[in-house]
Amino acid sequence: MNRRQLHHHLLGTAATLLAAGGLPGATLAADAFPSKPITVIIASSPGSTTDGLARLFGTVVTRETGQPVIVDSRPGAMGAIAAQAAARANPDGHTLFMATNTTQAANPHLMKRLPYDPVKDFTPVGQLVQGYMLMVVHPSVEAQSVADFVALAKKQPGKLSYGEGSSSARVAVEAFQQQAGVDVVHVPYKANPQAILDLVGGQTQLMIVDYTTSLPQVKAGKLRALGVTNPTRSPLLPQVPTFAEQGLPGFEATHWNALYAPARTPAPVVARLNELLRKAVATPEARAFAENNGMVTRPSAPEELARFQAAETERWGRIIRTAGIQPE
């Protein structure tokens, strides 16, 4: 074998070993990981669903590895601040991003100048949960069902309003309007908790929003739940029918959380993180957290998350374009 043949042989062998995680350095990277505290960046405030998931993940990481986990909350700019910080972090697995459908699927269609690339800047680790939503109205609204609200909105086009403080809540109502053929005025807020307070106060009439935000207000009698976006009735509100039961088959409004690492994070480290993620999602605490917040656990492999993100990006883009929402 001459020098050129040997050179190409060694390059081919190295590539094969890297793909299989078989180089000694790659093995050491996985064995030594984590070697210091892990930071999980989130795009929402403390006490949010994403914050709770990040802390559940952190508890398992600390138990399994002995390393503490710091949850770094960076809200604002529809998650772009947090996403950009995570994208610029050292790709060694010690800084992670607990992302949402907003940052990874909706923002490319909602922001003219996105300061990060949801695909190129990140390495998928795995999905954690998928959540469903409630359609809630102020008690003064004369509607006891989704069908009632549709009839009311058709009688008063442009008179009723909805609040939203997230892309999930906005796109959910836009999709509902498209399918039901109604016109409801959009009122934006910085966050869903602010929007729900104005709904409770009667300044707006409608929201389709996550259980974490809406369920306490429903249980307190301050809002009325008309429908759930779950495929079947929710055990949290078994008396409330699904959208499909009320004449809107196929209506889909969901939100999700997934874990990402910066691009170029070594494959063995990503594999270890996915293993830790699966252990976290399998705990009784995580399952209870999901159930109590209208979610289902949905752990996935990195390649499954990449495919899911691509499909979600296409779906959100279709709804946003049809609604005529212009990027800002």
Backbone hydrogen bonds in HBPLUS format (Angstrom, degrees):
<---DONOR---> <-ACCEPTOR-->    atom                        ^
c    i                          cat <-CA-CA->   ^        H-A-AA   ^      H-
h    n   atom  resd res      DA  || num        DHA   H-A  angle D-A-AA Bond
n    s   type  num  typ     dist DA aas  dist angle  dist       angle   num
A0006-LEU N   A0002-ASN O   2.86 MM   4  6.09 159.0  1.90 155.1 161.8     1
A0007-HIS N   A0003-ARG O   2.86 MM   4  6.07 156.8  1.91 147.1 153.5     2
A0008-HIS N   A0004-ARG O   3.02 MM   4  6.33 165.5  2.04 155.3 157.4     3
A0009-HIS N   A0005-GLN O   2.88 MM   4  6.04 150.2  1.97 144.7 154.0     4
A0010-LEU N   A0006-LEU O   2.87 MM   4  6.12 160.5  1.90 153.8 158.0     5
A0011-LEU N   A0007-HIS O   2.99 MM   4  6.27 158.7  2.04 149.1 155.3     6
A0012-GLY N   A0008-HIS O   2.95 MM   4  6.07 161.3  1.98 145.4 150.5     7
A0013-THR N   A0009-HIS O   2.90 MM   4  6.13 156.0  1.96 148.0 154.9     8
A0014-ALA N   A0010-LEU O   2.89 MM   4  6.07 159.8  1.93 148.9 154.3     9
A0015-ALA N   A0011-LEU O   2.93 MM   4  6.15 159.7  1.97 149.1 154.7    10
A0016-THR N   A0012-GLY O   3.00 MM   4  6.20 157.0  2.05 145.0 151.2    11
A0017-LEU N   A0013-THR O   2.91 MM   4  6.16 160.8  1.94 150.9 156.0    12
A0018-LEU N   A0014-ALA O   2.81 MM   4  6.00 158.5  1.86 151.4 157.6    13
A0019-ALA N   A0015-ALA O   2.98 MM   4  6.16 162.5  2.01 148.2 152.5    14
A0020-ALA N   A0016-THR O   3.11 MM   4  6.33 143.0  2.25 140.0 150.0    15
A0021-GLY N   A0017-LEU O   2.84 MM   4  5.83 103.4  2.44 134.9 153.7    16
A0022-GLY N   A0017-LEU O   2.48 MM   5  4.46 161.1  1.51 148.3 145.0    17
A0021-GLY N   A0018-LEU O   2.99 MM   3  4.84 154.1  2.06  99.6 107.8    18
A0026-ALA N   A0023-LEU O   2.96 MM   3  5.21 119.1  2.35 104.8 120.0    19
A0027-THR N   A0023-LEU O   3.04 MM   4  6.38 157.5  2.09 158.7 165.5    20
A0028-LEU N   A0024-PRO O   2.91 MM   4  6.17 159.2  1.95 151.9 157.7    21
A0029-ALA N   A0025-GLY O   2.88 MM   4  6.09 147.4  1.98 141.4 150.7    22
A0030-ALA N   A0026-ALA O   3.17 MM   4  6.48 153.1  2.25 144.9 150.2    23
A0031-ASP N   A0027-THR O   2.90 MM   4  6.14 161.7  1.94 150.6 156.5    24
A0032-ALA N   A0028-LEU O   2.81 MM   4  5.85 153.5  1.88 150.3 156.0    25
A0033-PHE N   A0030-ALA O   3.29 MM   3  5.19 151.2  2.38  97.0 105.4    26
A0038-ILE N   A0068-PRO O   3.05 MM  30  6.52 156.0  2.11 157.6 160.3    27
A0070-ILE N   A0038-ILE O   2.77 MM  32  6.21 158.7  1.82 156.7 164.1    28
A0039-THR N   A0094-HIS O   2.85 MM  55  6.17 164.6  1.87 151.0 152.8    29
A0096-LEU N   A0039-THR O   2.80 MM  57  6.21 162.2  1.83 162.7 168.9    30
A0040-VAL N   A0070-ILE O   2.77 MM  30  6.11 162.9  1.79 161.7 167.1    31
A0072-ASP N   A0040-VAL O   2.88 MM  32  5.93 158.6  1.93 136.3 143.6    32
A0041-ILE N   A0096-LEU O   2.84 MM  55  6.09 170.0  1.85 152.9 149.5    33
A0098-MET N   A0041-ILE O   3.00 MM  57  6.17 161.4  2.03 160.0 165.9    34
A0042-ILE N   A0072-ASP O   2.94 MM  30  6.13 160.8  1.97 148.4 149.1    35
A0074-ARG N   A0042-ILE O   2.89 MM  32  6.06 164.3  1.92 156.6 161.6    36
A0048-SER N   A0045-SER O   3.21 MM   3  5.87 151.1  2.29 141.7 142.2    37
A0052-GLY N   A0048-SER O   2.97 MM   4  6.27 157.3  2.03 148.4 154.3    38
A0053-LEU N   A0049-THR O   2.98 MM   4  6.29 156.3  2.03 152.6 158.8    39
A0054-ALA N   A0050-THR O   2.93 MM   4  6.13 158.5  1.98 149.7 155.6    40
A0055-ARG N   A0051-ASP O   3.02 MM   4  6.25 152.5  2.10 147.6 154.6    41
A0056-LEU N   A0052-GLY O   2.99 MM   4  6.23 150.3  2.08 144.1 152.3    42
A0057-PHE N   A0053-LEU O   2.96 MM   4  6.17 161.9  1.99 151.0 155.6    43
A0058-GLY N   A0054-ALA O   2.91 MM   4  6.09 154.3  1.97 140.3 148.1    44
A0059-THR N   A0055-ARG O   2.95 MM   4  6.14 148.8  2.05 143.6 150.5    45
A0060-VAL N   A0056-LEU O   3.38 MM   4  6.70 157.2  2.44 146.2 150.2    46
A0061-VAL N   A0057-PHE O   3.01 MM   4  6.30 161.3  2.04 153.2 159.0    47
A0062-THR N   A0058-GLY O   2.95 MM   4  6.09 164.9  1.97 152.1 155.5    48
A0063-ARG N   A0059-THR O   3.04 MM   4  6.20 156.3  2.09 141.2 148.2    49
A0064-GLU N   A0060-VAL O   2.87 MM   4  6.00 155.9  1.93 152.0 158.1    50
A0065-THR N   A0061-VAL O   2.84 MM   4  5.79 151.4  1.92 149.5 156.9    51
A0066-GLY N   A0062-THR O   2.75 MM   4  4.66 143.5  1.88 124.4 133.4    52
A0079-GLY N   A0076-GLY O   3.04 MM   3  5.68 138.8  2.22 115.2 124.8    53
A0080-ALA N   A0077-ALA O   2.97 MM   3  5.33 166.2  1.99 117.0 119.9    54
A0083-ALA N   A0079-GLY O   3.01 MM   4  6.18 166.8  2.03 155.1 159.4    55
A0084-GLN N   A0080-ALA O   2.93 MM   4  5.90 161.1  1.97 144.1 148.9    56
A0085-ALA N   A0081-ILE O   3.17 MM   4  6.34 158.7  2.22 143.6 149.3    57
A0086-ALA N   A0082-ALA O   2.99 MM   4  6.23 159.4  2.03 152.8 158.3    58
A0087-ALA N   A0083-ALA O   2.88 MM   4  6.05 156.4  1.94 148.4 155.3    59
A0088-ARG N   A0084-GLN O   3.12 MM   4  6.29 143.7  2.26 143.7 151.6    60
A0089-ALA N   A0086-ALA O   3.20 MM   3  5.24 158.3  2.25 103.5 110.1    61
A0092-ASP N   A0090-ASN O   2.81 MM   2  5.67 140.1  1.97 104.3  93.7    62
A0097-PHE N   A0260-TYR O   2.85 MM 163  5.12 160.5  1.88 155.6 156.4    63
A0260-TYR N   A0097-PHE O   2.92 MM 163  5.12 156.3  1.97 145.0 152.8    64
A0099-ALA N   A0258-ALA O   2.76 MM 159  5.34 133.4  1.98 170.3 173.3    65
A0258-ALA N   A0099-ALA O   3.12 MM 159  5.34 155.9  2.18 129.2 135.2    66
A0104-GLN N   A0100-THR O   3.13 MM   4  6.30 162.0  2.16 154.2 159.7    67
A0105-ALA N   A0101-ASN O   2.87 MM   4  5.13 143.8  2.00 132.2 137.9    68
A0106-ALA N   A0101-ASN O   2.97 MM   5  6.31 150.0  2.06 153.7 160.5    69
A0107-ASN N   A0102-THR O   2.88 MM   5  5.75 155.5  1.94 165.3 164.2    70
A0109-HIS N   A0106-ALA O   2.89 MM   3  5.64 149.7  1.98 125.6 134.1    71
A0110-LEU N   A0107-ASN O   3.00 MM   3  4.77 140.8  2.15  97.5 109.5    72
A0111-MET N   A0107-ASN O   2.92 MM   4  5.59 147.0  2.03 160.7 156.7    73
A0328-GLU N   A0110-LEU O   2.88 MM 218  6.22 163.2  1.91 142.4 137.9    74
A0121-ASP N   A0117-ASP O   3.08 MM   4  5.29 156.2  2.14 138.3 144.0    75
A0122-PHE N   A0119-VAL O   3.44 MM   3  5.77 165.4  2.47 109.2 113.4    76
A0263-ALA N   A0121-ASP O   3.01 MM 142  5.03 143.9  2.15 118.2 112.9    77
A0123-THR N   A0261-ALA O   2.67 MM 138  5.07 165.9  1.69 152.3 154.1    78
A0261-ALA N   A0123-THR O   2.92 MM 138  5.07 168.2  1.93 149.2 152.8    79
A0125-VAL N   A0259-LEU O   2.94 MM 134  5.40 149.1  2.03 155.7 150.7    80
A0126-GLY N   A0259-LEU O   3.29 MM 133  5.47 155.2  2.35 142.0 143.2    81
A0259-LEU N   A0126-GLY O   2.83 MM 133  5.47 171.9  1.84 159.7 158.0    82
A0128-LEU N   A0257-ASN O   3.00 MM 129  5.82 176.3  2.00 148.6 147.5    83
A0298-ARG N   A0128-LEU O   2.64 MM 170  5.26 178.8  1.64 140.1 140.1    84
A0257-ASN N   A0129-VAL O   3.27 MM 128  5.64 158.3  2.32 140.2 144.3    85
A0130-GLN N   A0296-VAL O   2.99 MM 166  5.53 154.6  2.06 155.4 163.6    86
A0296-VAL N   A0130-GLN O   2.86 MM 166  5.53 154.8  1.92 153.2 160.4    87
A0131-GLY N   A0255-HIS O   2.60 MM 124  5.05 178.0  1.60 161.6 162.3    88
A0255-HIS N   A0131-GLY O   3.00 MM 124  5.05 150.7  2.09 131.8 136.6    89
A0132-TYR N   A0294-GLY O   2.97 MM 162  5.80 164.0  2.00 160.3 163.4    90
A0229-THR N   A0133-MET O   2.96 MM  96  5.38 158.4  2.00 156.8 158.7    91
A0134-LEU N   A0209-VAL O   2.81 MM  75  5.52 164.4  1.83 158.1 155.8    92
A0209-VAL N   A0134-LEU O   2.94 MM  75  5.52 146.5  2.05 151.5 151.0    93
A0135-MET N   A0227-GLY O   2.89 MM  92  5.23 166.6  1.91 157.7 157.5    94
A0226-LEU N   A0135-MET O   2.80 MM  91  5.55 168.0  1.81 161.2 165.5    95
A0136-VAL N   A0207-MET O   2.83 MM  71  5.47 165.6  1.85 165.0 170.0    96
A0207-MET N   A0136-VAL O   2.99 MM  71  5.47 143.8  2.13 157.5 161.3    97
A0137-VAL N   A0224-ARG O   2.91 MM  87  5.36 153.5  1.98 146.1 154.3    98
A0224-ARG N   A0137-VAL O   2.95 MM  87  5.36 169.6  1.96 156.7 160.2    99
A0138-HIS N   A0205-GLN O   3.26 MM  67  5.36 145.6  2.39 125.9 131.5   100
A0141-VAL N   A0138-HIS O   2.92 MM   3  5.69 165.0  1.95 127.8 132.5   101
A0143-ALA N   A0141-VAL O   2.83 MM   2  5.65 136.2  2.02 107.1  93.5   102
A0149-PHE N   A0145-SER O   3.08 MM   4  6.39 155.9  2.14 145.3 151.3   103
A0150-VAL N   A0146-VAL O   2.93 MM   4  6.24 158.6  1.97 153.4 159.4   104
A0151-ALA N   A0147-ALA O   3.02 MM   4  6.26 163.7  2.04 150.1 153.8   105
A0152-LEU N   A0148-ASP O   2.92 MM   4  6.16 157.0  1.97 148.6 155.3   106
A0153-ALA N   A0149-PHE O   2.80 MM   4  5.99 164.2  1.82 156.3 160.1   107
A0154-LYS N   A0150-VAL O   2.96 MM   4  6.15 149.2  2.06 147.2 155.4   108
A0155-LYS N   A0151-ALA O   3.16 MM   4  6.38 138.3  2.34 138.0 148.3   109
A0155-LYS N   A0152-LEU O   3.17 MM   3  5.21 128.3  2.46  95.0 108.4   110
A0156-GLN N   A0152-LEU O   3.12 MM   4  6.38 133.9  2.34 139.6 152.2   111
A0159-LYS N   A0156-GLN O   3.07 MM   3  5.41 158.7  2.12 137.9 135.0   112
A0158-GLY N   A0183-ASP O   3.06 MM  25  5.41 166.5  2.08 141.2 139.4   113
A0185-VAL N   A0160-LEU O   2.83 MM  25  6.14 159.0  1.87 157.3 151.1   114
A0205-GLN N   A0161-SER O   3.01 MM  44  5.56 155.5  2.07 133.4 141.2   115
A0206-LEU N   A0161-SER O   3.14 MM  45  6.35 137.1  2.33 147.1 155.3   116
A0162-TYR N   A0185-VAL O   2.77 MM  23  6.11 158.4  1.82 172.6 170.5   117
A0187-VAL N   A0162-TYR O   2.85 MM  25  5.90 142.1  1.99 169.5 169.8   118
A0163-GLY N   A0206-LEU O   3.19 MM  43  6.68 145.1  2.32 170.3 176.4   119
A0164-GLU N   A0187-VAL O   3.24 MM  23  6.64 136.7  2.43 157.7 159.2   120
A0189-TYR N   A0164-GLU O   2.75 MM  25  5.74 135.0  1.95 164.7 161.5   121
A0170-ARG N   A0166-SER O   3.06 MM   4  6.31 154.6  2.13 148.9 156.4   122
A0171-VAL N   A0167-SER O   2.84 MM   4  5.87 172.7  1.85 154.3 156.6   123
A0172-ALA N   A0168-SER O   2.97 MM   4  5.94 149.2  2.07 142.9 151.7   124
A0174-GLU N   A0170-ARG O   2.98 MM   4  6.28 159.9  2.02 152.0 158.5   125
A0175-ALA N   A0171-VAL O   2.82 MM   4  5.96 159.2  1.87 148.7 153.5   126
A0176-PHE N   A0172-ALA O   3.01 MM   4  6.21 151.3  2.09 140.1 148.5   127
A0177-GLN N   A0173-VAL O   2.83 MM   4  6.09 159.0  1.88 152.4 157.3   128
A0178-GLN N   A0174-GLU O   3.01 MM   4  6.26 158.0  2.06 147.1 152.9   129
A0179-GLN N   A0175-ALA O   3.04 MM   4  6.26 162.6  2.07 148.9 153.0   130
A0180-ALA N   A0176-PHE O   2.81 MM   4  5.87 160.9  1.85 154.1 160.0   131
A0181-GLY N   A0177-GLN O   2.76 MM   4  5.39 134.8  1.96 139.0 148.1   132
A0182-VAL N   A0177-GLN O   3.28 MM   5  4.98 147.2  2.39 124.0 132.7   133
A0194-GLN N   A0191-ALA O   3.20 MM   3  5.58 128.4  2.48 106.7 118.4   134
A0195-ALA N   A0191-ALA O   3.22 MM   4  6.58 157.4  2.28 146.8 153.6   135
A0196-ILE N   A0192-ASN O   2.82 MM   4  6.03 159.0  1.87 162.0 166.6   136
A0197-LEU N   A0193-PRO O   3.27 MM   4  6.37 146.5  2.39 134.8 142.4   137
A0198-ASP N   A0194-GLN O   3.31 MM   4  6.69 153.8  2.39 147.6 153.1   138
A0199-LEU N   A0195-ALA O   3.05 MM   4  6.35 144.5  2.18 142.3 152.9   139
A0200-VAL N   A0196-ILE O   2.89 MM   4  6.13 158.7  1.94 148.3 153.4   140
A0201-GLY N   A0197-LEU O   2.95 MM   4  6.16 143.3  2.08 137.0 147.7   141
A0203-GLN N   A0198-ASP O   2.87 MM   5  5.25 140.8  2.03 160.2 159.0   142
A0202-GLY N   A0199-LEU O   3.06 MM   3  5.07 153.1  2.13 100.1 108.6   143
A0214-SER N   A0210-ASP O   3.14 MM   4  6.35 161.5  2.18 149.8 155.5   144
A0215-LEU N   A0211-TYR O   2.82 MM   4  5.05 158.0  1.87 135.5 143.1   145
A0217-GLN N   A0214-SER O   3.06 MM   3  5.49 123.0  2.40 110.7 124.4   146
A0218-VAL N   A0214-SER O   3.10 MM   4  6.39 147.7  2.20 151.3 161.1   147
A0218-VAL N   A0215-LEU O   3.06 MM   3  5.01 120.0  2.44  96.6 112.1   148
A0219-LYS N   A0215-LEU O   2.89 MM   4  6.12 168.2  1.90 164.5 166.6   149
A0220-ALA N   A0216-PRO O   3.02 MM   4  6.11 137.9  2.20 135.4 146.5   150
A0222-LYS N   A0217-GLN O   2.90 MM   5  5.26 140.5  2.06 167.5 168.1   151
A0223-LEU N   A0217-GLN O   3.27 MM   6  5.67 136.1  2.47 123.1 119.9   152
A0221-GLY N   A0218-VAL O   2.99 MM   3  5.15 157.1  2.04 105.6 112.8   153
A0228-VAL N   A0241-PRO O   3.15 MM  13  6.41 145.6  2.28 135.7 144.4   154
A0243-PHE N   A0228-VAL O   3.24 MM  15  6.24 132.9  2.48 162.9 157.9   155
A0237-LEU N   A0234-SER O   3.10 MM   3  5.41 139.8  2.27 105.9 115.8   156
A0240-VAL N   A0237-LEU O   3.00 MM   3  5.66 165.5  2.02 124.2 128.9   157
A0246-GLN N   A0243-PHE O   2.91 MM   3  5.06 141.2  2.06 101.0 113.3   158
A0248-LEU N   A0243-PHE O   3.07 MM   5  5.35 155.6  2.13 142.6 139.7   159
A0251-PHE N   A0248-LEU O   3.30 MM   3  5.84 156.2  2.36 133.3 133.3   160
A0269-VAL N   A0266-PRO O   3.06 MM   3  5.41 124.6  2.38 107.3 120.9   161
A0270-VAL N   A0266-PRO O   3.06 MM   4  6.43 156.6  2.12 153.2 160.5   162
A0271-ALA N   A0267-ALA O   2.89 MM   4  6.14 156.5  1.95 152.8 159.4   163
A0272-ARG N   A0268-PRO O   3.05 MM   4  6.27 149.7  2.14 138.4 146.0   164
A0273-LEU N   A0269-VAL O   2.91 MM   4  6.18 156.7  1.96 149.5 156.1   165
A0274-ASN N   A0270-VAL O   2.87 MM   4  6.12 154.4  1.94 149.3 156.2   166
A0275-GLU N   A0271-ALA O   3.05 MM   4  6.28 148.8  2.15 140.2 148.4   167
A0276-LEU N   A0272-ARG O   3.00 MM   4  6.33 155.6  2.06 148.0 154.1   168
A0277-LEU N   A0273-LEU O   2.82 MM   4  6.07 154.1  1.89 148.3 156.2   169
A0278-ARG N   A0274-ASN O   2.96 MM   4  6.17 161.5  1.99 148.9 152.6   170
A0279-LYS N   A0275-GLU O   3.12 MM   4  6.38 153.0  2.20 143.0 150.1   171
A0280-ALA N   A0276-LEU O   2.94 MM   4  6.19 152.6  2.02 146.8 154.5   172
A0281-VAL N   A0277-LEU O   2.92 MM   4  6.19 164.3  1.95 158.4 161.6   173
A0282-ALA N   A0278-ARG O   3.08 MM   4  6.13 139.3  2.25 138.2 148.4   174
A0283-THR N   A0280-ALA O   3.24 MM   3  5.56 162.6  2.27 108.6 113.8   175
A0287-ARG N   A0283-THR O   3.11 MM   4  6.43 164.3  2.13 156.0 160.3   176
A0288-ALA N   A0284-PRO O   2.91 MM   4  6.04 158.5  1.96 147.3 153.2   177
A0289-PHE N   A0285-GLU O   2.91 MM   4  6.06 157.0  1.96 144.7 151.5   178
A0290-ALA N   A0286-ALA O   2.92 MM   4  6.12 161.7  1.96 149.6 154.1   179
A0291-GLU N   A0287-ARG O   2.96 MM   4  6.15 169.0  1.98 149.8 152.8   180
A0292-ASN N   A0288-ALA O   2.91 MM   4  6.01 160.3  1.95 151.2 156.4   181
A0293-ASN N   A0290-ALA O   3.09 MM   3  5.26 147.0  2.21 102.8 112.8   182
A0295-MET N   A0290-ALA O   2.80 MM   5  4.66 161.4  1.84 145.8 143.0   183
A0294-GLY N   A0291-GLU O   3.41 MM   3  5.37 162.4  2.44 108.9 106.9   184
A0304-GLU N   A0301-ALA O   3.08 MM   3  5.18 123.0  2.42 100.1 114.9   185
A0305-LEU N   A0301-ALA O   3.03 MM   4  6.35 154.8  2.09 156.2 163.3   186
A0306-ALA N   A0302-PRO O   3.03 MM   4  6.35 153.6  2.10 148.8 155.9   187
A0307-ARG N   A0303-GLU O   3.19 MM   4  6.41 158.2  2.24 142.0 146.5   188
A0308-PHE N   A0304-GLU O   2.93 MM   4  6.13 160.7  1.97 149.3 155.3   189
A0309-GLN N   A0305-LEU O   2.81 MM   4  5.95 163.7  1.84 154.5 158.4   190
A0310-ALA N   A0306-ALA O   3.13 MM   4  6.32 156.9  2.19 143.0 148.7   191
A0311-ALA N   A0307-ARG O   3.07 MM   4  6.35 159.3  2.11 149.9 155.0   192
A0312-GLU N   A0308-PHE O   2.88 MM   4  6.09 159.3  1.92 153.5 159.7   193
A0313-THR N   A0309-GLN O   2.88 MM   4  6.02 155.1  1.95 149.3 155.8   194
A0314-GLU N   A0310-ALA O   3.21 MM   4  6.42 155.7  2.27 143.4 148.9   195
A0315-ARG N   A0311-ALA O   2.99 MM   4  6.24 158.1  2.04 146.5 152.9   196
A0316-TRP N   A0312-GLU O   2.86 MM   4  6.00 173.5  1.86 157.3 158.7   197
A0317-GLY N   A0313-THR O   3.05 MM   4  6.04 155.0  2.12 138.4 145.9   198
A0318-ARG N   A0314-GLU O   3.04 MM   4  6.23 153.2  2.11 145.9 152.4   199
A0319-ILE N   A0315-ARG O   3.16 MM   4  6.49 162.4  2.19 153.2 156.6   200
A0320-ILE N   A0316-TRP O   2.95 MM   4  6.10 166.8  1.97 154.1 158.1   201
A0321-ARG N   A0317-GLY O   2.92 MM   4  6.02 162.3  1.95 149.3 154.1   202
A0322-THR N   A0318-ARG O   3.02 MM   4  6.12 163.9  2.05 146.7 151.5   203
A0323-ALA N   A0319-ILE O   2.99 MM   4  6.14 149.0  2.08 145.2 153.5   204
A0325-ILE N   A0320-ILE O   3.17 MM   5  5.55 155.0  2.23 165.4 162.4   205
A0324-GLY N   A0321-ARG O   2.97 MM   3  5.08 149.0  2.07 101.9 111.9   206
